[in-house]
Amino acid sequence: PYIAYGYPYLKTVRELIYKRGFGKENGQRMPINDISVIEESLGKYGITSIEDLLHEIFTVGPHFTQANNFLWHFKLSCVKGSLRKVNNHYVEGGDFGNRERFINNMIRNMN
């Protein structure tokens, strides 16, 4: 279980939510291309659009937990160009661990 994490830019989070974003409604995976799905589930928290959802997630607002629980996990592709060395930490020239702002490049290769 090697995990890469970091600090994504707003543009990266926006691309992920618009391209790969799905919401949970009654335990089912629903595409969030229709605003009514978001309004039904998160309208009582003042989140009525994709941009409101994006703002709540990126800024870790007061209703972050509800917004995060609404989102289905992202299904990303494998990294194009493969990984260099999965057994070592990123600081040691490997691929897992805290990539800081460089996580954006990895996500763009996987998106």
DRENDO-1510 file (C-alpha; in Angstrom, 1 decimal, always signed):
<recs>
REC; n; res; u; v; w
REC; 1; PRO; +0.0; +0.0; +0.0 .
REC; 2; TYR; +2.1; +2.9; -1.3 .
REC; 3; ILE; +0.2; +6.2; -1.2 .
REC; 4; ALA; +1.2; +9.4; -2.9 .
REC; 5; TYR; -0.3; +12.6; -1.6 .
REC; 6; GLY; +0.3; +16.4; -1.8 .
REC; 7; TYR; -1.2; +19.8; -2.1 .
REC; 8; PRO; -3.2; +20.1; -5.3 .
REC; 9; TYR; -4.0; +23.4; -7.1 .
REC; 10; LEU; -7.6; +24.6; -7.5 .
REC; 11; LYS; -7.3; +23.9; -11.2 .
REC; 12; THR; -6.4; +20.3; -10.5 .
REC; 13; VAL; -9.3; +19.8; -8.1 .
REC; 14; ARG; -11.7; +21.5; -10.5 .
REC; 15; GLU; -10.6; +19.2; -13.4 .
REC; 16; LEU; -11.0; +16.1; -11.2 .
REC; 17; ILE; -14.5; +17.0; -10.0 .
REC; 18; TYR; -15.7; +18.0; -13.5 .
REC; 19; LYS; -14.2; +15.0; -15.3 .
REC; 20; ARG; -14.3; +12.2; -12.7 .
REC; 21; GLY; -16.8; +13.5; -10.1 .
REC; 22; PHE; -19.7; +11.4; -9.1 .
REC; 23; GLY; -22.0; +11.8; -6.1 .
REC; 24; LYS; -23.7; +9.4; -3.7 .
REC; 25; GLU; -27.5; +9.4; -3.6 .
REC; 26; ASN; -29.1; +6.7; -1.5 .
REC; 27; GLY; -25.9; +4.7; -1.7 .
REC; 28; GLN; -25.8; +4.8; -5.5 .
REC; 29; ARG; -23.2; +6.4; -7.8 .
REC; 30; MET; -24.8; +9.3; -9.7 .
REC; 31; PRO; -23.1; +11.6; -12.2 .
REC; 32; ILE; -23.0; +15.2; -10.9 .
REC; 33; ASN; -23.4; +16.8; -14.4 .
REC; 34; ASP; -27.0; +17.7; -13.3 .
REC; 35; ILE; -27.3; +20.3; -10.6 .
REC; 36; SER; -30.5; +18.7; -9.1 .
REC; 37; VAL; -28.4; +15.8; -7.8 .
REC; 38; ILE; -26.3; +18.3; -5.7 .
REC; 39; GLU; -29.3; +20.4; -4.7 .
REC; 40; GLU; -31.2; +17.3; -3.3 .
REC; 41; SER; -28.3; +16.0; -1.3 .
REC; 42; LEU; -26.5; +19.2; -0.2 .
REC; 43; GLY; -29.0; +22.0; -0.6 .
REC; 44; LYS; -29.8; +22.1; +3.1 .
REC; 45; TYR; -26.1; +23.1; +3.7 .
REC; 46; GLY; -26.2; +25.9; +1.1 .
REC; 47; ILE; -24.3; +23.9; -1.6 .
REC; 48; THR; -26.4; +24.1; -4.7 .
REC; 49; SER; -24.0; +23.9; -7.6 .
REC; 50; ILE; -20.7; +22.2; -8.7 .
REC; 51; GLU; -18.8; +25.4; -8.0 .
REC; 52; ASP; -20.2; +25.6; -4.5 .
REC; 53; LEU; -19.2; +22.0; -4.0 .
REC; 54; LEU; -15.7; +22.7; -5.4 .
REC; 55; HIS; -15.3; +25.7; -3.1 .
REC; 56; GLU; -16.4; +23.7; +0.0 .
REC; 57; ILE; -13.9; +20.9; -0.8 .
REC; 58; PHE; -11.0; +23.1; -1.7 .
REC; 59; THR; -11.3; +25.6; +1.2 .
REC; 60; VAL; -12.4; +22.9; +3.8 .
REC; 61; GLY; -15.4; +24.9; +4.7 .
REC; 62; PRO; -17.9; +24.4; +7.5 .
REC; 63; HIS; -19.8; +21.6; +5.6 .
REC; 64; PHE; -16.7; +19.9; +4.3 .
REC; 65; THR; -17.6; +16.6; +5.9 .
REC; 66; GLN; -21.0; +16.5; +4.2 .
REC; 67; ALA; -19.6; +17.5; +0.8 .
REC; 68; ASN; -16.8; +15.0; +1.1 .
REC; 69; ASN; -19.2; +12.2; +2.1 .
REC; 70; PHE; -21.4; +13.1; -0.9 .
REC; 71; LEU; -18.5; +12.7; -3.4 .
REC; 72; TRP; -17.8; +9.2; -4.7 .
REC; 73; HIS; -14.1; +8.2; -4.7 .
REC; 74; PHE; -12.3; +9.1; -7.9 .
REC; 75; LYS; -11.3; +6.3; -10.3 .
REC; 76; LEU; -8.1; +7.3; -12.0 .
REC; 77; SER; -6.0; +5.6; -14.7 .
REC; 78; CYS; -2.6; +4.2; -14.1 .
REC; 79; VAL; +0.3; +6.7; -14.2 .
REC; 80; LYS; +1.4; +7.2; -17.9 .
REC; 81; GLY; +5.1; +6.5; -18.1 .
REC; 82; SER; +4.8; +4.2; -15.1 .
REC; 83; LEU; +6.4; +4.8; -11.7 .
REC; 84; ARG; +10.1; +5.1; -11.2 .
REC; 85; LYS; +10.7; +3.3; -7.9 .
REC; 86; VAL; +7.7; +2.4; -5.9 .
REC; 87; ASN; +9.6; +1.0; -2.9 .
REC; 88; ASN; +11.2; +4.3; -2.0 .
REC; 89; HIS; +9.8; +7.5; -0.5 .
REC; 90; TYR; +9.5; +10.5; -2.9 .
REC; 91; VAL; +12.2; +12.4; -1.0 .
REC; 92; GLU; +14.6; +9.4; -1.7 .
REC; 93; GLY; +13.8; +9.4; -5.4 .
REC; 94; GLY; +10.8; +7.0; -5.2 .
REC; 95; ASP; +7.2; +7.6; -5.9 .
REC; 96; PHE; +5.2; +7.3; -2.7 .
REC; 97; GLY; +4.8; +9.8; +0.2 .
REC; 98; ASN; +4.3; +13.6; +0.2 .
REC; 99; ARG; +4.8; +15.0; -3.2 .
REC; 100; GLU; +3.8; +18.5; -2.1 .
REC; 101; ARG; +2.9; +20.6; -5.2 .
REC; 102; PHE; +4.3; +18.0; -7.6 .
REC; 103; ILE; +1.1; +15.9; -7.0 .
REC; 104; ASN; -0.5; +18.0; -9.7 .
REC; 105; ASN; +1.7; +16.6; -12.4 .
REC; 106; MET; +1.0; +13.0; -11.3 .
REC; 107; ILE; -2.8; +13.7; -11.2 .
REC; 108; ARG; -2.7; +15.2; -14.7 .
REC; 109; ASN; -0.9; +12.1; -16.0 .
REC; 110; MET; -3.6; +9.9; -14.4 .
REC; 111; ASN; -6.6; +11.9; -15.3 .
</recs>
